């Protein structure tokens, strides 16, 4: 159950922060909700009809010359479309230099062929509000194109969105504000991003947070160097990612839900995420990272029919640590092609991944519950390690692990620890040294001839705090 009082407080605070920002007078010029929000259980449709109203940003003064700032004109077109009942705002061919732009309910932004929205280099053009960073709400710069509390909105191509590469990077003591993401919907429902390309550097390209019914299709995402996730799914429900071509610095797709006692108390679970027909390559970490911010829980993630062409670590990396709490359950992957991995196909690191929160979830409650991980019909090409699955806490073993129908070549086999109800079947790989299957404290089927492996080293227990945690 999500905390609605906390959610309302956040929305009020976020709105006040934007209204106080330097560009708020032009960027936030009308209410964020035009029509009554649909039911939270309304299913998303990729073919949802768009109203007849169509407004062109050129009619509102946009030049598209790549020199003059077109922020005001684009925002005015979006706001006008919203108050007239919704429709589409068309961005024709050209280069549109812009600061942060707010999407509105019932308005679709359409980027025509050879149309590019290009972020300005001026950091003041991106208002300050509460944004999510590594699982925590902190002050930061909002995305180049963003939405707060909107329904039935999004962006469709075939144009492009390009962030300014000078704006990326991590918060620091000298500059504690989070840098702007490229596209950032917050607390939105029924949102669509389809058929366009992006280019950014050192920051996330698409970061839906607290959203429901998210449809992402046929995007070409390029984000190189540093913390440059392609798609960051952050405490969202009912997400579809299909047919995307993603090459990034950090995770191509990251799935997370909050960190420490803040995330655990809010308990905004990421659930029902379906990733299909994607091509993924990553130059710093993993192609798909689940965690390490898992304090709100992650469940029902399905990955299928995807190609993983390169990763600095692993194709799929499931990660957390004691101090996160909550759960990771019902993770399914099938029909995958894996090549070019420097680490391997699959890794579980539930003991020490990511930064420990200053206020972690203490004791045994802080060890994430793990349940039902299934991987089948996997084809690997010379991966260094097939499965590195030993970093699991014995106090909370993984309950339910299936690995079946795996073929190809690998240098080392399968290493598992602290798992029960395991099923290993039809592993037809070649080229490995040592034993194919290596286990420590594992029960189930297909492990009868496993060699023994060393149990994992455990982190120190997290003590109970002197004072109980309170949001604020």
N, C-alpha and C positions, 0 to 999 in steps of 0.2 A: 504494500500500500504506500503510495507516494504522499508526501507531506504537502498538502495543498496550501496550508498557511505559509510555509516556507517559500513555496512557489510564488504566491501572491506578493510576498515581501520582496523576493528577487526581482519580479517584473516591475514593481514600483520603483525600487532602487535603480534598476537598469535604465528605466525611462528617465528618471531625474538626472542620472549621470549624462545621458545623451543630450538632454535639453540644456545642460550647462556647458556643453562642449563647444569649441570654437566654430565649427561649421553647423551647429545645430539649427540655426535660423534658416539655413537653406536646405539642409539634409532632412531635418525632422520638421516638416511643415504641415502635417495633418495627422489625425489619429491613426493608429496602426491597425485598427480593425474597422472595416466599413460595414460588413455584414455580420450577422450572428454566426459564430463558429459552428461548424458541423459537429456531429457527434464524434467523440474521440475514437469510436470504433468504426467510423466510415472507411471503407477500403479505398485504396488509391487506384486510379485507372490511368494507364499510360495514354489512353485515347480520349481523355476528358475533353469535351468540346469547349472551345474558347468563344466568349461572346463576340458579337459582330463588331463592336467598337475597336478601332485600330488607330492609334495615334503615332505620328512620326516625330522623333526627337528633333529633327531639322525644323519642324514647324514651331518649335519652342526656342529656337535660337542656337541649337548645337551646330558647331562648325565642322567637326570631324577632320580638322587639319593637323591634329597631333601636337599643336602648340598652345592654343587657347584652351583654358579649362572649361569643359562642358558639363561639369557637375550640376550646376543650377538648372540648366536646360533639361538634362536627363531626368533629374528629380522632379521637376515641374510636370513633365509629361507623365511620369508614373503617378504622381499625386492627382493630377487631373483625371487620368483614366480611372483611378480608384473611386473618386467621389462621384463619377458618372456611372458607377455600377460595375466597373471592371471590363476587362478585355485584354488587348495586347498593346505593348509599346514597342515600336519597331525602331531598330538601330540599323540604318542602311550602311552600305560600304563606306569605309573611312576609318580614321584613327581618332578615337575620342579620349582625350586626356581627362581624367576624372579623379576626384577624391571619393570618399565613401558615399555610396548610393544605397538608399533604403528601398527594398521591395515592399509592396503593399498587398493586402488581401485581394484575391480575385483579379490580379494583374500578372500577366506573363510577359517577361522581357524577351523579345525575339532579336537575336543577332543575325543579320543577313550575311550572305557570303561576302568575304573580304571586309567585314566589320570587326573592329577591335576596340574593346574598352581597355585603356591603359592607365594603370595607377600612377598618380603624381608622385614625385619624390618628396613632397612636403609632408612631414609627419603630422603637422597640425591639421591636415585635411582628413584625418581619421579620428573621429570623436572618441573620447575616453568614457568607458562604462565598465561594468562588471563583465568579465569574460572568463572562460575556462582555460586554465593552463596546467597541464600535467595533473589533472584531476581536482584542481582547486579553483574556486572563484576568486579572482584577483582583479584589481584595476588594470585596464589595458586598452589598446586601440582596437576598435571594431574593424571588421573586414571591409575590403574594398566594395563588395556588394553584399549586403546583409539584410536580414529581416528579423523583427522581434514581434512575437505574438501575432503572426499572420497565418492565414489559411488560403489554400488554393492559389499558390504563386510559384514562381520559379524562373528558369532561364532555358531557352531553347536556341539551338544554333541554326546554321553551321558556322557562325563567327567564332571569335576568340576573346579571351580575357587574359590580360597580361599584368601581373603585379610588377611594382618597381623593385628591382633587385637590391637596391640600397636599403630597403626597409626591413629586411628579414633579420633573423637573429634571436637570441635568447634574452630574457630579462636579466639584468645585472644589478649590482649594488649601486652603480652610477646611474643606471637607467632602468628602474624597476618595473616600468610599464611593459606589459606584453606587447609584442609587435603585431601589426594587423595580419590576420589571415586573408586569403584571397576572397573566398565566398563563405559566409557565416550566417546561416539561419539559426535563431535561438527561440525555443518554445513555439515552434510552428507546426502546422498540420497540413498534410496533403501538398507536398512540395515536389517539384519536378525539375531535374537538371538533365538535359538531353542534347546530344549531337553538337557539342562545341569543344574547343580545345583550350587548355590553360597553360600558362608558363609562369613560374614563380621561383623563388630562391630562398632557402633557409627558413621557410615557414610553411604552414599547412595550406594546401590548395582548397580543399572543401571540408568544412568543419561544422556539420549539423550537430546541435547541442539541444537536449531536451525536446526533440522533435518526434512526431509520429507520422507514419505514412510518407516515407521518403523514397522517391523513385529516381535512380541515377542510371542513365543508359547512354552508351556509345560516346563516352567522353575520352578525349586524348589528353592525358595529364603528364606534364613534364615539370619536375621539381627536383633540382639537384643540390647536393651538398648539405651538410648539417641537418638540423631538425626540419626536414622538408617533407613531411608525410603527404601522400597524395589525397586520400580520403580518410578523415578522422571521424569515426562514428562514436559520439560521446553521449551516453545516457539517452539513447533513442530506441523507439519501437517501430517494428514493421518497416524494415529497410530492404530495398531491392537494388542491387548493383549488378548491372548486366552489360556485357559487351564492351567493357572499358579497356583501353590500352594505357597502362600506367608505368612510367619509369621515374624513379624518385631517388633522393638521397636517403632519407629515413624510410619507415615502413610505407609500402605502397598503399595498404589499407590497414588502419589501426582501429581496434575495437576496444572501448574502455568505458568506465562508469563511475569514476571518482576515486579519491585517495584519502585514506586515513579516516578519523572519526567524522570529519565533515561529510565525506562521501557516504560513509556507512549510515549516518544519521539521516541524511536526505533520502538514501535508498532509491535513486532513480536508476532502475535496472535497464541495461541494454538487452533487448530480446527480439527474437524473430528477425534475424538478419540473413538474407539469402544473397550469396555472391556467385555469379555464374558467367561462363563464357568470356572470361577476362584473360588478358596477357599481362604478366606482371614481372618487373625487373627492378631490383633495388641495389644501390651501390654502397650502402653503409650498414643496414641492419637486415630486416626480414621482409619478405613479400607480404605476408599477412601476419600481423602481430595481434594477439588477443591478450590484452593487459598492457602494461603491468598495473594500470590503475583499474582495479576491479572491485572497489569497496561498495559499489551499489549493486553488484552482481551482474553476471553475464550468462544468458541462457539462449538456447535454440538458435545456434549459428550453423548455417549450411553452406558449404563450399563445393561447387561441382563444375565439371567441364571447363577447367581452367588450365592455362599453360604458365609455368613458372620458369623463366629463362635465365635469371641470375639473382643471387642474393649473397651479400657479404657473410651472412650467417645461415639461416635456414629458410626454406620455403614457407613453413608454418611454424610459428613460435608462440607457445602458450605460456604466459609469464605472470607471476605475482610474487607475493612473499608474506610471511607472517606479519601482522600489523594491518593488513588490508581487510580481513574478515570477508563476510558474504560468501559468494559461490561462483563457480564456473561449471556449467552443466549443459549437456545435450549439444556437443560439438560434433558435427558430421562433415566429412569430406569424402568425395568420390569422383572417380574419373578425372584424374589429374596427371599431367605430364610435367616432370621435374628434371631440369638440367641446369648446369652452370652454378651449382651451389658451392660456396666455399666452406660452409658448415655441415649441412646435411638437409635431409627432407623435413624432419620433424623434431622439435625439441620441447620438452616441458621443463620450465624452471620456475617452480613454485616456492623456492626457498630464499632467493636473494635478488630478484630482478627489480630494477627501478629504485628511485630514491625512497628511503624510509621517511614516512611522514613525521613531522614534529610531534603530532598527536596521533599515534597509531592506535589501532584497535587492540586492546591488551589480551593476554592470556590465550587459552585455547580458542576462544571466540574469534580471535584475530587471525587464526589459520584458515584460509579459504577452504570451503567444502568443494570437492571435485567429484563429478558424476557423469558417466556416459559420454566417453570420447570414442568415435568410430571413424576409421579410415579404410577405404576399400577402393579397389580398381586403380591402383597407383602404378605409374610407369616412371622409373628413375634411370637417369643416365649418369653413371660414374659419380654418385654423390659420396662425399667423404664418410658420412655416417648415415645409416638409414634412419634410425630412431635413437635419440638421446633422451631417455625418459626416466632418469634416476633421481632428479631433484624434486622429490615429493616428500612431504613430512609424514613420518610414520603415525603420528597422532590423528591425521586426517588423510588416509590413503585414498587414492583414486578408486572409485567404485564403478567398474564397468569400462573396459578398454578392448576395442576390437581393431585388429589389423589383419586384413585379408586381401588376397588377390593382388599381390605386389610383384612386379617383374622388373628386370633390368640389371644394372650393374651398380655396385657400391664397394667402397674400400673397407668399411667396417659394418657390422650388422646392427642388431637391436639390443639396446641396454635399458632395462626396466628395473624400478625399485618401488616398493610400497604401493602395490596395485592388487586389487582383488577383482574376481569375476572377469578375468582376462580371457580373450579368445584370439589365438594366433592361428591363421589358416592360409595355406597355399601361398607361401612366400617363395617365389621362384627367382631369386637374384643370384648373380655370379660375381666373381672377382674379389670377394672379401677375404680378409685374413682373420685368423682366430675363429671363435665360435660364432655362428649366425645369431644365436639367441643367448643372452646373458641376463640373469635375474637375481634380485635380492628381495626377499619377502613379497613374492608374487604368487597369487593363486589363480587357478582357472584352467582352461583347456588349451592344448597345443604348446605347453611349456615343459612337457615331461623330460625332454632331453637338454634342457637349458643348462649352460655353465653358470657358475656363481660369479657375481660381480660385487664390488665393494658397495656397502650402503652409503648414502650421502652424508656429508658432514652437516650438522644442524646448527642453525643460528641460535644465539642465546634467547631464552624466553623473554617476552615483553611484559614488564611488570605492570600491575595495576597503578593508575595515576593517583596522586594525592588528592586531587579534586575531580569530581565528575565533569565530563565534557559538556559544554553548552554552545549551541550555535550563536554566532554573533561576531 
